[in-house]
Amino acid sequence: MDLIGHEITKTQISIALESARKRNVSLPHMLFSGAAGCGKTSMARSVASICGSDFIALFPDSISEKSEILDFLETLNHEGYDRHGNRISKIRPSVVFIDEIHRLSMTAQELLGIAMEEFKVPSGTPNKFYWLPYFTIIGATTDDGKLSKPFRDRMKMKFIFEPYSPEEAMEIVLLHARRLKIEITRAAAKAVAKRGRGVPRILVRYLERVRDYALSTGIQFIRSSVVEKVFKDMGVDETGLTPVDVKILRTLYNAKEAIGLDNLSIIVNEAPKTLTQSIEPFLIQRGLIVRSGKGRKITSEGMRYVEEFGSLDKSKLRKVEIDANYERR
């Protein structure tokens, strides 16, 4: 697969694919979970491309009712079957990608679950079913715990997508620079990668910002000094913290108690979903904040960051707690 990283995932899928080809069946259904923007959609498209299969992208809202599900199932690739559903030649099972699959209605989970397991659906007549061609569902989610257990269990292959390593992030920047015909040094690519949190979506967005600055100022070859200038203007520090991140840290720093998600969302003017899926995970991974039953709290490491880099009035600094139990109180 022409994708950077995720080597274990790619190996396991390649093995399953070869087995499926030899048995003339579809790949097992898969569940891709993990942080947003870490390659789940790209991996699904790559799987379909390697299989030579149709790629059908769906959103949960489009198949919430039984009639919508049945209409969708009619679009699956029926090549290689006779009219009774027997395989008479090589089949090309469709790859169905459902983003945010945890939002599927229970009706959809129940009916799709039957289709995924039996490759047939109820006809409406007791004990009578319509056959379906083989297909593979690949679900992407940031919260697989919201799926029903029976439905989740039908995903025979499960993979967690985590942020890329610094080395992989730099290779992603260089790869997209070539695609965008951007001339950039490895040192400059590394500077972009350091701030991209290991998330391709962010890395590409930042690379495009650097490209735009270079074009607007007539710079043809991007060096690290250009990258540093762009990020300084954006207010993004060398570790990837943005002005929104710093605002969250300062808010929690000045709070005497933990702050709930809804209140924090209003304070920083970001949607709760954006906070929980795109912003907080990085701050938690960095050890700057924690989630508790009462809300969000800043850690001693987060306090140190704010006091050193948060542009605070030095006369109002809080005493940093060194107590190991601080984050649990």
Secondary structure per residue as TSV (DSSP state, phi and psi in degrees):
chain	resnum	aa	ss	phi	psi
A	1	M	-	360.0	136.8
A	2	D	-	-84.9	61.3
A	3	L	-	-133.0	141.0
A	4	I	S	-80.8	136.0
A	5	G	S	77.0	-167.3
A	6	H	-	54.8	42.1
A	7	E	H	-62.5	-43.1
A	8	I	H	-63.6	-43.4
A	9	T	H	-60.7	-45.9
A	10	K	H	-64.5	-38.5
A	11	T	H	-63.9	-46.3
A	12	Q	H	-64.3	-39.3
A	13	I	H	-68.1	-39.1
A	14	S	H	-62.4	-41.2
A	15	I	H	-63.2	-46.6
A	16	A	H	-63.8	-36.5
A	17	L	H	-65.5	-44.0
A	18	E	H	-63.7	-40.7
A	19	S	H	-62.6	-43.9
A	20	A	H	-63.8	-39.7
A	21	R	H	-62.1	-44.5
A	22	K	H	-68.3	-28.5
A	23	R	H	-94.0	-3.6
A	24	N	T	56.1	49.8
A	25	V	-	-131.9	-177.9
A	26	S	-	-89.6	160.9
A	27	L	-	-61.7	152.6
A	28	P	-	-60.9	152.1
A	29	H	-	-66.1	146.6
A	30	M	E	-129.2	149.6
A	31	L	E	-123.2	118.8
A	32	F	E	-103.3	114.2
A	33	S	E	-118.4	161.3
A	34	G	E	135.0	-174.3
A	35	A	S	-61.8	148.7
A	36	A	T	-64.4	143.1
A	37	G	T	80.1	14.5
A	38	C	S	-103.6	20.6
A	39	G	S	104.2	10.8
A	40	K	H	-66.1	-47.0
A	41	T	H	-65.0	-43.3
A	42	S	H	-61.0	-40.0
A	43	M	H	-64.3	-42.9
A	44	A	H	-62.4	-43.4
A	45	R	H	-63.1	-38.6
A	46	S	H	-64.8	-40.1
A	47	V	H	-60.0	-47.0
A	48	A	H	-62.3	-40.6
A	49	S	H	-63.3	-45.2
A	50	I	H	-66.0	-36.6
A	51	C	H	-73.4	-16.4
A	52	G	T	68.6	32.9
A	53	S	-	-108.7	162.3
A	54	D	-	-64.5	143.2
A	55	F	E	-113.2	114.6
A	56	I	E	-112.7	116.0
A	57	A	E	-99.6	127.3
A	58	L	E	-127.3	154.3
A	59	F	-	-114.1	146.3
A	60	P	G	-51.5	-37.2
A	61	D	G	-65.6	-21.2
A	62	S	G	-82.8	-11.1
A	63	I	G	-134.8	47.1
A	64	S	-	-85.3	-24.1
A	65	E	S	-107.2	157.1
A	66	K	H	-58.2	-43.4
A	67	S	H	-62.7	-37.9
A	68	E	H	-67.4	-37.4
A	69	I	H	-66.9	-44.6
A	70	L	H	-64.3	-38.6
A	71	D	H	-62.7	-42.0
A	72	F	H	-64.2	-43.2
A	73	L	H	-62.3	-25.9
A	74	E	T	-67.9	-21.5
A	75	T	T	-86.0	-3.7
A	76	L	S	-64.9	155.5
A	77	N	-	-71.6	118.6
A	78	H	-	-101.8	9.8
A	79	E	T	-65.0	141.4
A	80	G	T	92.6	9.7
A	81	Y	B	-122.4	153.9
A	82	D	-	-88.4	-178.1
A	83	R	T	-71.4	-10.4
A	84	H	T	-96.7	-0.9
A	85	G	S	92.5	8.3
A	86	N	-	-80.8	139.0
A	87	R	B	-76.5	121.6
A	88	I	-	-115.8	-6.0
A	89	S	S	-160.1	-172.0
A	90	K	-	-65.2	130.7
A	91	I	-	-100.1	160.8
A	92	R	-	-129.8	79.8
A	93	P	-	-59.8	134.7
A	94	S	E	-67.4	146.0
A	95	V	E	-103.7	118.1
A	96	V	E	-107.7	116.3
A	97	F	E	-103.6	122.9
A	98	I	E	-116.9	107.6
A	99	D	E	-78.9	146.5
A	100	E	T	52.3	48.3
A	101	I	G	-61.8	-20.4
A	102	H	G	-66.3	-11.1
A	103	R	G	-89.6	1.1
A	104	L	-	-61.4	140.0
A	105	S	-	-67.7	160.6
A	106	M	H	-64.1	-34.0
A	107	T	H	-59.1	-45.2
A	108	A	H	-66.9	-41.9
A	109	Q	H	-63.1	-40.0
A	110	E	H	-69.2	-47.4
A	111	L	H	-71.3	-43.5
A	112	L	H	-63.8	-35.2
A	113	G	H	-59.0	-41.9
A	114	I	H	-64.0	-46.1
A	115	A	H	-61.9	-40.5
A	116	M	H	-67.3	-35.0
A	117	E	H	-84.8	-44.0
A	118	E	H	-104.6	-16.4
A	119	F	S	55.2	46.9
A	120	K	E	-159.5	161.9
A	121	V	E	-135.3	150.9
A	122	P	E	-60.0	140.0
A	123	S	-	-88.4	-15.7
A	124	G	S	106.4	-20.3
A	125	T	S	-96.1	133.8
A	126	P	T	-50.9	131.8
A	127	N	T	63.4	20.1
A	128	K	-	-121.5	136.2
A	129	F	E	-130.4	154.1
A	130	Y	E	-98.3	137.2
A	131	W	E	-76.9	154.6
A	132	L	-	-126.4	148.6
A	133	P	-	-70.7	158.3
A	134	Y	-	-61.9	145.8
A	135	F	E	-155.3	164.3
A	136	T	E	-124.8	125.0
A	137	I	E	-94.7	130.6
A	138	I	E	-117.5	113.3
A	139	G	E	-101.7	137.1
A	140	A	E	-111.8	136.2
A	141	T	E	-153.1	150.6
A	142	T	S	-104.7	1.9
A	143	D	-	-153.7	73.7
A	144	D	G	-69.5	-13.6
A	145	G	G	-66.0	-15.7
A	146	K	G	-84.1	-8.8
A	147	L	S	-79.8	147.0
A	148	S	-	-66.5	149.3
A	149	K	H	-61.2	-44.8
A	150	P	H	-58.3	-40.6
A	151	F	H	-69.2	-45.4
A	152	R	H	-60.9	-35.9
A	153	D	H	-67.6	-19.5
A	154	R	T	-78.3	-10.0
A	155	M	-	-84.8	98.2
A	156	K	-	-75.0	-20.0
A	157	M	E	-122.5	125.3
A	158	K	E	-126.2	132.1
A	159	F	E	-134.2	141.3
A	160	I	E	-103.8	127.2
A	161	F	E	-101.6	114.6
A	162	E	-	-109.8	162.9
A	163	P	-	-55.8	149.6
A	164	Y	-	-73.8	155.5
A	165	S	-	-69.7	162.1
A	166	P	H	-56.2	-38.1
A	167	E	H	-67.4	-44.6
A	168	E	H	-65.9	-38.1
A	169	A	H	-61.1	-40.7
A	170	M	H	-65.3	-40.0
A	171	E	H	-64.5	-35.1
A	172	I	H	-65.0	-42.2
A	173	V	H	-61.4	-45.8
A	174	L	H	-64.7	-39.3
A	175	L	H	-62.2	-47.1
A	176	H	H	-72.0	-28.1
A	177	A	H	-62.9	-41.3
A	178	R	H	-64.9	-41.2
A	179	R	H	-64.7	-35.1
A	180	L	T	-90.3	3.0
A	181	K	T	57.3	45.8
A	182	I	-	-103.1	127.2
A	183	E	-	-86.3	115.8
A	184	I	B	-145.5	141.2
A	185	T	-	-77.4	161.3
A	186	R	H	-65.0	-34.9
A	187	A	H	-64.2	-39.0
A	188	A	H	-69.1	-39.8
A	189	A	H	-63.1	-37.5
A	190	K	H	-65.7	-37.0
A	191	A	H	-65.4	-37.4
A	192	V	H	-67.4	-44.5
A	193	A	H	-60.9	-37.0
A	194	K	H	-60.0	-28.6
A	195	R	H	-100.1	-6.1
A	196	G	T	-87.3	3.2
A	197	R	T	61.6	12.3
A	198	G	T	74.2	17.1
A	199	V	-	-111.8	115.5
A	200	P	H	-52.5	-39.5
A	201	R	H	-59.8	-40.7
A	202	I	H	-73.4	-41.6
A	203	L	H	-58.0	-46.6
A	204	V	H	-66.7	-40.4
A	205	R	H	-61.4	-43.9
A	206	Y	H	-66.9	-39.8
A	207	L	H	-60.4	-40.5
A	208	E	H	-66.9	-34.4
A	209	R	H	-65.1	-40.7
A	210	V	H	-65.4	-42.3
A	211	R	H	-58.2	-45.5
A	212	D	H	-62.3	-41.6
A	213	Y	H	-62.9	-44.2
A	214	A	H	-61.7	-43.3
A	215	L	H	-66.1	-39.6
A	216	S	H	-69.2	-23.6
A	217	T	H	-107.4	4.6
A	218	G	T	77.6	18.0
A	219	I	-	-84.9	126.9
A	220	Q	-	-98.8	-25.3
A	221	F	S	-126.1	117.2
A	222	I	B	-85.9	120.2
A	223	R	-	-109.6	172.8
A	224	S	H	-62.0	-31.4
A	225	S	H	-63.0	-34.5
A	226	V	H	-67.1	-43.8
A	227	V	H	-61.3	-45.1
A	228	E	H	-60.1	-39.6
A	229	K	H	-63.1	-44.6
A	230	V	H	-62.2	-45.6
A	231	F	H	-71.8	-30.5
A	232	K	H	-63.4	-43.0
A	233	D	H	-65.8	-31.5
A	234	M	H	-81.2	-15.4
A	235	G	T	78.6	23.3
A	236	V	-	-99.6	122.9
A	237	D	-	-79.5	175.3
A	238	E	T	-69.7	-11.2
A	239	T	T	-97.9	-2.2
A	240	G	-	101.0	-0.5
A	241	L	-	-73.1	133.2
A	242	T	-	-100.9	170.2
A	243	P	H	-55.9	-35.2
A	244	V	H	-65.5	-43.3
A	245	D	H	-58.1	-46.2
A	246	V	H	-65.7	-36.3
A	247	K	H	-63.8	-40.7
A	248	I	H	-62.0	-47.1
A	249	L	H	-62.3	-42.1
A	250	R	H	-67.0	-38.2
A	251	T	H	-62.1	-46.5
A	252	L	H	-69.1	-32.5
A	253	Y	H	-63.1	-41.7
A	254	N	H	-84.0	-9.2
A	255	A	-	-84.1	142.4
A	256	K	S	-85.4	-22.5
A	257	E	S	-127.4	167.6
A	258	A	-	-62.1	147.7
A	259	I	B	-110.7	129.8
A	260	G	-	-70.2	160.9
A	261	L	H	-58.9	-46.7
A	262	D	H	-62.9	-43.2
A	263	N	H	-65.8	-41.8
A	264	L	H	-64.4	-37.5
A	265	S	H	-60.0	-42.9
A	266	I	H	-67.7	-41.2
A	267	I	H	-62.9	-43.6
A	268	V	H	-97.0	0.2
A	269	N	T	58.9	45.8
A	270	E	-	-129.3	145.3
A	271	A	-	-64.2	144.5
A	272	P	H	-53.2	-40.4
A	273	K	H	-63.3	-39.6
A	274	T	H	-64.0	-40.9
A	275	L	I	-62.3	-49.6
A	276	T	I	-72.9	-31.8
A	277	Q	I	-99.0	-31.2
A	278	S	I	-114.6	-24.7
A	279	I	I	-108.1	-55.1
A	280	E	H	-59.9	-40.2
A	281	P	H	-54.2	-39.9
A	282	F	H	-68.1	-41.9
A	283	L	H	-65.3	-36.2
A	284	I	H	-70.2	-44.0
A	285	Q	H	-60.5	-35.5
A	286	R	T	-75.3	-8.3
A	287	G	T	75.6	25.1
A	288	L	S	-94.4	-29.3
A	289	I	E	-138.3	165.9
A	290	V	E	-135.9	155.7
A	291	R	E	-99.5	135.6
A	292	S	E	-127.7	176.3
A	293	G	T	-61.9	-24.5
A	294	K	T	-96.2	-8.2
A	295	G	E	141.0	-151.4
A	296	R	E	-101.6	139.2
A	297	K	E	-132.6	147.0
A	298	I	E	-83.2	145.4
A	299	T	-	-93.2	173.5
A	300	S	H	-62.7	-34.9
A	301	E	H	-66.7	-38.6
A	302	G	H	-65.2	-38.1
A	303	M	H	-63.5	-41.1
A	304	R	H	-61.8	-42.0
A	305	Y	H	-61.6	-47.8
A	306	V	H	-60.7	-42.6
A	307	E	H	-69.4	-27.9
A	308	E	H	-90.9	-36.9
A	309	F	H	-124.2	-2.2
A	310	G	S	-87.1	8.5
A	311	S	-	55.1	46.3
A	312	L	-	-87.1	156.9
A	313	D	-	-69.1	114.5
A	314	K	G	-60.8	-21.7
A	315	S	G	-75.5	-11.5
A	316	K	G	-111.1	16.6
A	317	L	-	-65.7	140.5
A	318	R	-	-86.9	154.9
A	319	K	-	-76.2	124.1
A	320	V	-	-69.3	127.3
A	321	E	-	-82.3	127.0
A	322	I	-	-97.0	-14.2
A	323	D	-	-53.5	127.8
A	324	A	T	-64.0	-20.5
A	325	N	T	-89.1	2.7
A	326	Y	G	-56.3	-48.2
A	327	E	G	-66.0	-16.8
A	328	R	G	-96.3	-7.2
A	329	R	-	-83.6	360.0
